[in-house]
Every structure is written in C-alpha cells, then in structure tokens.
C-alpha cells in the first residue's frame, strides 16, 4: 500500500471537502460572457475563491505527502463530527501521528510567535484551531483504542512570500510545504508498524471520528478539473493582456523619445 492509499473510502481523496464546498459555491453561477472571456475575467465568485485556493493548497500538500515511503499512511479530508468539519491530512508513520492543517496564503507575509500567527499583520486562529483538531482526534482515538494516543498538530503553509519565526509554538508545528516531507522523515521513530496500522485503520472507520453521511465518491472531480482549467485559461489571458499593455507602453515611450530626439536635432540644425 502506498503512502496516499487508505484502507477504505474515507481519506482517499485529497481536498474532498473543500472541492465540494467550492463547487457548491459555484453552482448556479452564470457562464461568463464572451467579453469576460476575452479579457480573462476569472470564473470564480467571491464565495468560491477561498474554497478554490484552499483546495489548491491541500492538493499541493497531498502531492508532497505522496513522496513518503511505504512506512507511512496518509489520509486526506478526514471527516470529524457531524457539522462538516474535516482534517485536511492525517499522517501516521514511524515518527507518530499528525494532523495537518494546510493554509494557502498566496504571496503573504507570515509572522509566527509562540502564541500567535499573523498573516499580513492580521491575527488568525490557525494555532488554536490546529491544536483543537489534534486534541479532538487524540481523544477519539484514545477512547477507541483503550489507551492514550498522542496526536501532534501541524500547520503547513503554502504560497507564502515570507515566513518569519519570532518564536516557535511549543505544541504546534509550523512549516512550509517544501519542508514537510524532510521534517517528517527525519524525526525519531516512536511507533512500531503494528500500532501504526491499527491507528490508520481506526482513522478510516466512520464510527471513530464522524457520523456524517456522504463519502468522497460524492465529490465531482471532473467538474473541479474543468473549473481549474477555466481558471488557468483566464489567468493566461490576463497575463497576455498585461504583456500587451507593457509592450504598447514601451513602444509609445520609444516613439515619444524618438520624436523628441528628432525635434531636438531639427532645432540644433536650424
């Protein structure tokens, strides 16, 4: 079994919950007009864009986690509770059990302290929420296993321009997605293979973490793939327009410079 496979339906599709939320927010949105397509207006709405970016972040982290070896079990979009909450990624391996909260902050400046995480100077609840997720999972796994099971919370940052650590939180791991696999594989082993498999199997059982209805099969992956293609095409059109404007500006500036120079030469000649 590879690092990205699970023993059941739960946890097999990265970003399942946010993809579903994105498509739900996009439902009923009118097709872009021809003019909008010509000028590259994004098909995303204000409601769907945060879900879309969240999905991209989770998919990117899932690709990173796929590089882990066979000693690791990775689950994605693991439902917990009855209100639609989920764990972005749950990782079980030699180094222990981790709940990973993926945060896509495109081109943002992130500051991390012992008790706060700021995004472009704004306070967030990332540390508190990640801590709560891990505690919630640990409590449920402990109850099912009949013995204490520790779960470590992690925040994985995607797309940030810069990450500044004033002081690292004592109980929440914060790192970039590019650091994730190396960080996990370099930690000391704490779980034997048998216990790892038992914990991973528990995480795939609906009765362990959630009593929700719905499965990853409910996610319309082709529809999201089509939306990604449309968003990418619109971005490329905007880039072409931006390049065209820059070239036109440069050509205009060159024309003005030549005309000015010609006028000066004519003045000197006269």
N, C-alpha and C positions, 0 to 999 in steps of 0.2 A: 504494500500500500504506500502510495507516495505521500509527500508532505501535505498536499492540498486535498486529498481524499478523506472522506469520513466513513464511518461505519453505517450511516443511514442517510435519510433525506435531509435532516437538519444540518446546517453548516456547510453544505456543499457548494453554494453559490455565493461568491463574493458580492457584497453590496446589495444583496437581495432586497432588504428593507428600504434602503434609500432610492434604489431604482424604482421600486413600486411607488414610493411617495412622489418621485419626480414625474413619473408617467401619469399619476393621478392628478397632479397639479397642472399637467399639460393637457389633460383630457378636455375636450370641448374648445380648445384654442383654434381659432380660425387659421387656415393656411395663409402664409404670407403672400402679400400682393406681389405682382411682377416687379413693381418699383422697389419694394422692400428687398426682394431677392437680388435685384440688380445692384443695389447699394450695400448689400451684405448685412442687413439688419438681422440680429440673432433671433432664432425662433423661440428662444426661452423667454418665459414670463418672469416677472419679479418673484412670483411664488415658487416657480420651479427651479430657478437658477441656483439657490443654495443647496437644494437636493441634488441637482446635477453635479455641482462641484464636489459635494460630499461623496457622491458615487465615484467620481474620478479618483478622489483621494483613496478610498477604500480599495478600488481596483488596482491602483498602483502599489499599495502596501501588500495586497494579495500576491502580486507578481513577485515582490521581494521575498515574501514568505515561502513561495513555491521553490525557492533555492535551498531551503533547509533539507537535510537528508532524511533518510527513512526512519531515523530515531525520533522524529518529531511528528506530532499530529496537529494539524491546523484546521480550525473550524471558522466559518465566516457567517456574519449576520445571524448569530445565535439568539433566538427569541428568549426573553425572560419576562415573566409576569404576564398580566392579562391586558395591558394597555398599549401594546405595540412596541414596547421597548426591546432593544436588542443589543448584544455585544458585537462590536464591529468585527473583532477577531479574537478567538480564544486559542491559545497555543499551549500545548502540553509536550514537554520534552525533557531531556536529561537535566536541564537547569531548573525545572519546576513548571508551575502553571501560571500563565499570564493572561490577563485580559487587556486587549489593546484598543485604545480609543484613538481612531485616526482623525486628524484635524487638517483639513486643506485650507491653508491661508495663503492664497496666491500673492506673491510679491510683498508680503507683510514683514514688518519688523517685530520680532517677538522677544520679550524680556521675561526671564524666568527667575523667580526668587523662591525662598523656602516655603512660602505660603501663598504666593500669587503668580499668575501667568498673565501677562499683558500682551495684547495684540494691537499694534499701532497705538500704544498708550492706553488702550481700553481694557478694563478689568474683565476677566472671564471666569466662568465656573468650571473650567476644564479640570483643574486639580481635584476639586470637590467631587465632581461627577465621576471621574475615573476611580477615585478612592471608593466611592459608594458602590460602583459596579463590581469591583473586586470583592468588597465585603459581602455583597449580596450573593455573588456566585459561591464564595467560600462557605457562607452559611448554609446554602442549599446542598452543596457537595458534602459538607461535613455531616449534615443530617442524614443524607442518603448512605454515606459510607460508614457511619457509626464511629468515625474517628476524625480528629482535627485535620483539616486540609487547608494549607495556606495558598492563597492566590495573590499574585503580585500585579498591581495596576501599572500600565504604561500608556503614555501619550506619545504618539508618533506624528511628527509634524511634516507636512507635505507642502512644497511650493513656496516656503518662506524665503524672503530675501536675506534675512539675517536672523540668527538666534543668539541672544546674549544671556549668559548664565551669571547672575549675581550670586546666587547660592542654589545648589540643587536641593529639591524637596527630599525629605528623609524617606518618605514612604511611597512616592510615585516616580517612576522612571520617565524622564522626558528626553527624547532624542529625535533626530531626523530620520526619515525613512531610509536614507542611504547608509545609516549606521546600524540599522535594526538587526540584520542577519548576523553580522560580525559580533555585535554585542551579545546576542543570544547564544551563539555557538562558543563564545569564549568564557562563558560563566561555568563555574564548577558544577559538576553533576550532583544532584540531590535526590533524584527519583530513579528507582530501578525500573526496568522495562515492563514488568508485570503491573506495577502500580500505575505507570503511565497509561497503559492500555485500558485499565479499569476506569481511570478518571475520564479519559477521552470518550469511552463508551457511555459513561454516565451523562456527559455533556450532549450526547446525541439523542437522549431519551426525552420525549416531551414532558413526561411526568417529573423530570428532575428540575427543570428551570421554568417551564411555561405550561399553561393550559390553553394557549391560544389556538384558534383554528387557523388553517392556512398553511401552505407548505411552499418551499422555494419554487415548486413547479408552477405556482400561480404567477410568477414574475414573467412578464413578456420581454424576454431578452432580445428578440429580433426588433421589437419596437424601439427599445433603448439604443440598439446598434444603429438603427435608421436615424434616430434623433442625434446621436453622436456624429454621424456622417453629415447631417444637415448643419449642425453647429460648426463643425470643422470647415465645411464649404463656405459658410457665411464669414467665418474668420479670415479665410484666404482671400475672399472678395474684398473685405475691408483693407487687408494688407496691400492688395493690388491698388486700390484707390489711394491709399496713403502714399505708396511709392509713386503713383502717377502725379499726385499733388506736389510731392517733393521735387520730382523731375521738372514739372512745369514751373515751379518756383525758381529752380536753379536756372532753367532756360530763360525765364523772364529777367532774372538778375543779370545773366550773361548778356542778354540783349541790351539792357539798360546800360551796362558797363561799356559795351562796345560803342553804343550810340554816344555816350558821354565822352569816351575817348576820341571818337571821330570828330565830335564837335570841338573838343579842345584842340585837336590837330588843325582843324579848319581855322580856328581862331588864331592859333600861332602863325599859320601860313599867311593869314591875312595881315 
